[in-house]
């Protein structure tokens, strides 16, 4: 992987790693489990390929893509994390405890050190705290953990965050984007502003080549309901998104889960190669095969949040043999043996070992006793050695390129607000067009439009009640439809938003405004088609001006309704709750809109003034009929339209006030949605 960080002084050489940390010390004479692996500083040298979205640019003669790395030494000491469990009904009622809060220890005094060029694997059963520790080391659990975590001796900061690549267990990707588009948009957002667009796109092509994604570069990523690339290719795309910024520290949560052994080995080979290029790599592995285990430099084993081993992968069997745990046969997979021990299972212990450990046999009968013994053995034998190694690393010389930028540069984003806005806008339009213009949604709108047009076919002003009902239907249908579509927007994109924001890809404001602008062509095309069909089929006033005003009011109503849906979705972030609340809200707006009930009791009359459907209905009626317009009411003389009971009670005067109220609602709902998003962000 070519480094992309730009140094103050250009340097095209590979980063130099302190040879003290990479000398081979795995001889049988050395019994310390913390020996360092031999690592080559030879970086992977990919071939730059031409790139556009279809064809790549020519490789530059010299680019800051060849800047040097800033190696990171990751150290963490006595990391502890507790969570508060919700009170149970039994404990609260039966025991009579006024404050039945219980805490659970997720991590308990975990320590370790990982240097550039090393691949550390965290092993342990489900629920042992692997993901929590990885998340804490990535700076994504602020205020929830205690202990010391440092990166080259410095605490977590904005500049550190941009040097860390974090690959989650679940691949959070847009399903309708191709592999090339996914990586290209990520490159445009995450690479430094000093690079040109062509250089950023070229780096995306380099990542595709290195990760073996050339064959599927123009294939959609896919998802649960859309067939796309395979699981192994999805995982490589997730890794590629982080490798675009050439992270100094790469954290991966179970990158091999759900993959076959061959694909898993390929993923681990890529990670090992990245580590050998001068990066610090740390990953959680659920149940690796023996082939995968041999690729690890260091291993950390967790049991119920507490470490039972931390050190060299090649010395793990010797250590457990020294404290009395030995598998029953020689060809056992070390990972299986470690997971058995982490679960407190010692069924493979030989009879000789049982005889030698006769004094402790009673404690080994139960899994909890075994775990406690392993934890105490770790604290007695390994923890002091590990602590000394961490203290010794404080005196290690740090490579000049590993020094981090000043705090002033931490506040700077890699791209400008406008660049983020444009990239997010293009990406959103390309992804959401499949949903907004889906065949099902188009059929839904067109079928309702034609059925409505047939029901109100060529109605005239003599049937004033019918025409007013059609206008009210406009306000209600295009209040319900956009509202319920908008509710899903932020809850569905929340995982992607959290992941990308945690990586420092863009500002929340640029994302939000890109979403708002991108929704305009998505949400306004179908209402325009609907109104055009129903307006003329329904026999409304054929004046072009009246038609354009009716269309404008309907589109304005769509934007207000969509704003309310976005606000509900952003505040609750739960589709079921937001849909329920929206149903009740729109039912109230429907009843208080002024069509079904004209004489609302005074104590509840205020409901119609918070209903955007009421103001839209008034505006539609106001532009459709003038004050001097008459209709045949069956009497000797024509009657004025404004004297018709529904319209008279509604009042079609002072339409400017109605427009102003809708404008306040439009801005207010969207501002509320932004504030809710901002407050709900963990970073």
VENZIMO-V187229 format. One record per pair of residues at least 4 apart in sequence whose C-alpha atoms are under 7 Angstrom apart, sorted by the first residue. I is the first residue (numbers start at 1). J is the second residue. D is the distance in whole Angstrom. If there is no record, write none. Layout:
I/J/D  I/J/D
This chain:
1/43/7  1/44/5  1/45/6  1/46/6  2/45/7  2/65/6  2/66/6  3/65/6  3/66/5  3/67/6  3/68/6  3/69/6  3/246/5  4/64/6  4/65/4  4/66/6  4/67/6  4/245/6  4/246/6  5/65/7  5/67/5  5/68/6  5/69/7  6/64/6  6/67/5  7/67/6  7/68/7  10/67/6  11/67/6  11/68/6  12/66/6  12/67/6  12/68/6  13/68/7  14/41/7  14/42/7  14/43/6  14/68/7  15/68/6  15/69/6  15/278/7  16/41/7  17/41/7  17/278/7  19/23/6  21/36/6  22/36/6  22/37/6  22/38/5  22/39/5  23/36/7  23/37/7  23/38/5  24/36/7  24/37/6  24/38/5  25/35/6  25/36/7  26/30/7  26/35/6  33/311/5  33/312/5  33/315/5  33/316/7  34/311/4  34/312/5  35/312/6  37/297/6  39/117/6  39/276/6  40/276/6  41/276/6  41/277/5  41/278/6  42/276/7  42/277/6  43/276/7  43/277/4  44/277/6  46/206/6  46/210/6  47/206/7  48/59/6  48/202/7  48/206/6  49/56/6  49/58/7  49/59/7  49/202/7  49/205/6  49/206/7  50/55/6  50/56/3  50/57/4  50/58/5  50/59/7  50/202/7  51/55/4  51/56/1  51/57/4  51/201/6  51/202/6  51/205/6  52/56/4  52/57/6  52/201/7  53/180/7  53/181/7  56/202/6  57/198/6  57/202/6  68/401/7  69/248/7  69/401/7  70/248/6  70/401/5  70/402/4  70/403/7  71/116/6  71/248/5  71/278/6  71/279/6  71/402/5  72/115/7  72/116/6  72/151/6  72/152/6  72/248/6  72/249/6  72/280/7  72/402/7  73/114/6  73/115/5  73/116/6  73/151/6  73/152/5  74/113/6  74/114/5  74/115/6  74/150/6  74/151/5  74/152/7  75/112/6  75/113/4  75/114/7  75/149/6  75/150/5  75/151/7  76/111/5  76/112/5  76/113/6  76/148/5  76/149/4  76/150/6  77/110/6  77/111/4  77/112/7  77/147/6  77/148/5  77/149/7  78/109/4  78/110/5  78/111/5  78/147/5  78/148/7  79/107/7  79/108/7  79/109/5  79/110/5  79/111/6  79/145/7  79/146/6  79/147/4  79/148/7  80/107/5  80/108/5  80/109/5  80/110/7  80/145/6  80/146/5  80/147/6  81/105/6  81/106/5  81/107/5  81/108/7  81/144/6  81/145/5  81/146/6  82/103/6  82/104/6  82/105/5  82/106/6  82/107/7  83/103/5  83/104/5  83/105/7  84/101/7  84/102/6  84/103/4  84/104/6  85/101/6  85/102/5  85/103/6  85/104/7  86/101/7  87/91/7  87/92/7  87/100/6  87/101/6  88/92/6  89/93/6  90/94/5  91/95/5  91/97/7  91/100/7  92/96/6  92/97/6  92/100/6  105/305/7  106/129/6  106/305/5  107/129/6  107/305/4  107/306/6  108/305/6  108/306/5  109/306/7  110/306/6  110/307/6  112/386/7  113/390/7  114/118/6  114/280/7  115/280/6  116/275/7  116/278/5  116/279/5  116/280/4  117/275/4  117/276/5  117/277/7  117/278/5  117/279/5  117/280/6  118/275/6  118/280/6  118/281/6  118/297/6  119/272/6  119/275/6  119/280/7  119/281/5  119/282/6  119/296/6  119/297/5  119/298/6  120/281/6  120/282/5  120/283/6  120/296/6  120/297/6  120/298/5  120/299/6  121/282/6  121/283/5  121/284/6  121/285/6  121/296/6  121/298/6  121/299/5  121/300/6  122/130/7  122/283/6  122/284/5  122/285/6  122/299/6  122/300/5  122/301/6  123/284/6  123/285/6  123/286/6  123/300/6  123/301/5  123/302/6  124/128/6  124/286/7  124/301/6  124/302/5  124/303/6  124/339/6  124/342/6  125/339/6  125/342/7  125/343/7  127/304/7  128/302/6  128/303/5  128/304/4  128/305/5  129/133/6  129/304/7  129/305/5  130/134/6  130/284/6  131/135/6  131/253/6  132/136/6  133/137/6  134/138/6  134/251/7  135/139/7  135/140/5  135/141/6  136/140/6  136/141/5  137/149/7  138/166/7  139/156/7  141/145/7  149/155/7  150/154/5  150/155/5  150/156/7  151/155/6  156/160/6  157/161/6  158/162/7  158/410/5  159/163/7  159/405/7  159/410/5  160/164/7  161/503/7  162/503/7  162/504/7  163/247/5  163/248/5  163/249/6  164/247/5  164/248/6  164/249/5  164/250/6  165/242/5  165/247/5  165/249/6  165/250/5  165/251/6  166/242/7  166/250/6  166/251/5  166/252/6  167/238/6  167/239/6  167/251/6  167/252/5  167/253/6  168/252/6  168/253/5  169/253/5  169/254/5  169/255/6  171/234/7  171/235/6  171/238/6  172/495/7  172/496/6  175/220/7  175/221/5  175/222/4  175/223/5  176/220/6  176/221/6  176/222/6  176/431/6  177/181/6  177/182/6  177/220/5  177/221/6  177/431/6  178/182/6  178/217/7  178/218/5  178/219/5  178/220/4  178/221/6  179/183/6  179/216/7  179/217/5  179/218/6  179/219/6  179/220/6  179/221/6  179/237/7  180/184/6  180/217/5  180/218/6  181/185/6  182/186/6  183/187/6  183/204/6  183/241/6  184/188/6  184/201/6  184/204/5  185/189/6  185/423/7  186/190/6  186/241/6  187/191/5  187/200/6  187/201/7  187/204/6  187/244/6  188/200/6  189/415/7  189/420/6  189/505/6  189/506/7  190/245/7  190/414/6  190/505/5  191/200/7  191/245/6  191/414/6  192/414/5  192/415/6  193/414/6  193/415/5  195/199/6  195/200/6  196/200/6  197/201/6  198/202/6  199/203/6  200/204/7  201/205/6  202/206/6  203/207/6  203/244/7  204/208/6  204/244/7  205/209/6  206/210/6  207/211/6  207/240/6  207/244/7  208/212/6  208/213/5  208/214/6  209/213/6  209/214/6  211/236/6  213/217/6  219/228/7  219/229/7  220/228/5  220/229/7  221/228/5  221/229/5  221/234/7  222/226/5  222/227/5  222/228/4  222/229/6  223/227/6  223/228/7  229/233/6  229/234/6  230/234/6  231/235/6  231/259/7  232/236/6  232/259/6  232/263/6  233/237/6  234/238/6  235/239/6  235/255/7  236/240/6  237/241/6  238/242/7  239/243/6  240/244/6  243/247/6  248/279/5  248/280/6  249/279/6  249/280/5  249/281/6  250/280/6  250/281/5  250/282/6  251/281/6  251/282/5  251/283/6  252/282/6  252/283/5  252/284/6  253/283/6  253/284/5  254/283/7  254/284/5  254/285/5  254/286/6  256/264/5  256/285/7  257/286/7  259/263/6  259/264/6  260/264/6  261/265/6  262/266/6  263/267/6  264/268/6  265/269/6  265/292/6  266/270/6  267/271/6  268/272/6  269/273/6  270/274/6  271/275/6  272/276/6  273/277/6  274/279/6  275/279/5  275/280/6  275/281/6  287/335/7  288/292/6  288/293/6  288/335/6  289/293/6  289/333/7  290/294/6  290/333/5  290/334/7  290/335/7  293/335/7  296/313/6  297/312/6  297/313/6  298/311/5  298/312/4  298/313/5  299/310/6  299/311/6  299/312/6  299/313/5  300/309/6  300/310/4  300/311/7  301/307/6  301/308/6  301/309/5  301/310/7  302/306/5  302/307/4  302/308/6  302/342/7  303/307/6  303/308/7  303/342/5  303/343/7  306/375/7  307/375/6  308/374/6  308/375/5  308/378/5  309/378/6  312/316/7  315/319/6  316/320/6  317/321/6  318/322/6  319/323/7  320/324/6  320/325/5  320/326/7  321/325/5  321/326/5  324/353/6  325/349/6  326/349/6  326/350/7  327/348/5  327/349/6  328/348/5  328/349/6  328/350/5  333/337/6  334/338/6  335/339/6  336/340/6  337/341/6  338/342/6  339/343/6  340/344/6  340/345/5  340/346/7  341/345/5  341/346/6  342/371/7  343/367/7  344/367/4  344/368/6  344/370/5  344/371/5  345/367/6  349/353/6  349/354/7  350/354/6  351/355/6  352/356/6  353/357/6  354/358/6  354/361/7  357/361/6  360/364/7  361/365/7  363/369/5  363/370/6  364/369/6  364/370/5  366/370/6  367/371/6  368/372/6  369/373/6  370/374/6  371/375/6  372/376/6  373/377/6  374/378/6  375/379/6  376/380/6  377/381/6  378/382/5  378/383/6  379/383/5  382/386/6  383/387/6  384/388/6  385/389/6  386/390/6  387/391/6  388/392/6  389/393/6  398/402/7  405/409/6  406/410/7  415/419/6  415/420/7  416/420/6  417/421/6  417/510/6  418/422/6  419/423/6  420/424/6  420/506/6  420/510/6  421/425/6  421/510/5  421/511/6  421/514/5  422/426/6  423/427/6  424/428/6  424/511/6  424/514/6  425/429/6  425/514/5  425/515/7  425/518/6  426/430/6  427/431/6  428/432/6  428/518/7  429/433/6  429/518/6  432/436/6  433/437/6  433/522/7  434/438/6  436/522/6  437/441/7  437/442/6  438/442/6  439/443/6  440/444/6  441/445/6  442/446/6  443/447/6  444/448/6  445/449/6  445/526/7  445/530/7  446/450/6  446/530/7  447/451/6  448/452/6  449/453/6  449/530/5  449/533/6  449/534/6  450/454/6  450/534/7  451/455/6  452/456/6  452/534/6  453/457/5  453/534/5  453/537/5  453/538/5  454/537/7  456/538/5  457/537/5  457/538/5  457/539/7  458/537/6  458/538/5  458/539/4  459/463/7  459/467/7  459/538/6  459/539/5  460/539/6  461/631/6  462/631/6  462/632/5  462/633/7  463/467/7  464/468/6  465/469/6  466/470/6  467/471/6  468/472/6  468/621/7  469/473/6  470/474/6  471/475/7  471/617/7  471/620/6  471/621/7  472/476/6  472/617/6  473/477/6  474/478/6  475/479/6  475/554/7  475/613/6  475/616/6  475/617/6  476/480/6  476/590/7  476/613/6  477/481/6  478/482/6  478/557/7  478/558/6  479/483/6  479/557/7  479/558/6  479/561/5  479/613/7  480/484/6  480/586/7  481/485/6  482/486/6  482/558/6  482/561/6  482/562/5  483/487/6  483/561/5  483/562/5  483/564/7  483/565/5  484/565/6  484/579/7  486/562/6  486/565/5  486/566/5  487/565/5  487/566/5  487/568/6  487/569/5  487/575/7  487/578/7  488/492/6  488/569/7  488/575/6  489/493/6  489/566/7  490/494/6  490/569/6  490/570/6  491/569/6  491/573/5  491/574/6  491/575/7  493/497/6  494/498/6  495/499/6  496/500/6  497/501/6  498/502/6  499/503/6  500/504/6  500/505/6  501/505/6  501/506/6  502/683/6  506/510/7  507/511/7  508/512/6  509/513/6  510/514/6  511/515/6  512/516/6  513/517/6  514/518/6  515/519/6  516/520/7  518/522/7  519/523/6  520/524/6  521/525/6  524/528/6  524/555/6  525/529/6  526/530/6  527/531/6  527/555/7  528/532/6  528/551/7  529/533/6  530/534/6  531/535/5  531/551/6  532/536/7  533/537/6  534/538/6  535/539/7  535/540/6  536/540/6  541/546/7  541/624/7  543/547/6  544/548/6  545/549/6  546/550/6  546/623/6  546/624/6  547/551/6  548/552/6  549/553/6  549/623/7  550/554/6  550/620/6  551/555/6  552/556/6  553/557/6  553/616/7  553/620/7  554/558/6  555/559/6  556/560/6  557/561/6  557/616/6  558/562/6  559/563/6  559/666/7  560/564/6  560/665/6  560/666/5  561/565/6  562/566/6  563/567/6  563/666/6  563/669/5  563/670/5  564/568/6  564/669/5  565/569/6  566/570/6  566/673/6  567/571/6  567/669/6  567/670/6  567/672/6  567/673/4  568/572/6  568/578/6  569/573/5  569/574/7  569/575/7  569/578/6  570/673/6  570/676/6  570/677/6  571/673/7  571/676/5  572/577/7  572/578/6  574/578/6  575/579/6  576/580/6  577/581/6  578/582/6  579/583/6  580/584/7  581/585/6  582/586/6  583/587/6  584/588/6  585/589/6  586/590/6  587/591/6  588/592/6  589/593/6  589/608/7  589/611/5  589/613/6  591/596/6  591/597/7  592/597/7  592/607/6  592/608/5  593/608/6  593/611/7  593/613/6  593/614/4  594/598/6  594/614/6  594/650/7  598/649/7  600/604/7  600/605/5  601/605/6  607/611/7  608/614/6  612/616/6  612/662/7  613/617/6  614/618/6  615/619/6  615/658/6  616/620/6  617/621/6  618/622/6  618/650/7  618/652/6  619/623/6  619/655/6  620/624/6  621/625/6  622/626/7  622/652/5  625/629/6  627/642/6  628/640/7  629/640/6  629/641/6  630/638/6  630/639/5  630/640/4  630/641/5  631/638/6  631/639/6  631/640/6  631/641/6  632/638/5  632/639/6  633/638/6  633/639/6  642/647/6  642/648/5  643/647/7  643/648/5  644/648/6  645/649/6  646/650/6  647/651/6  655/659/6  656/660/6  657/661/6  658/662/6  659/663/6  660/664/6  661/665/6  662/666/6  663/667/6  664/668/6  665/669/6  666/670/6  667/671/6  668/672/6  669/673/6  670/674/6  671/675/6  672/676/6  673/677/6  674/678/6  675/679/6  676/680/6  677/681/6
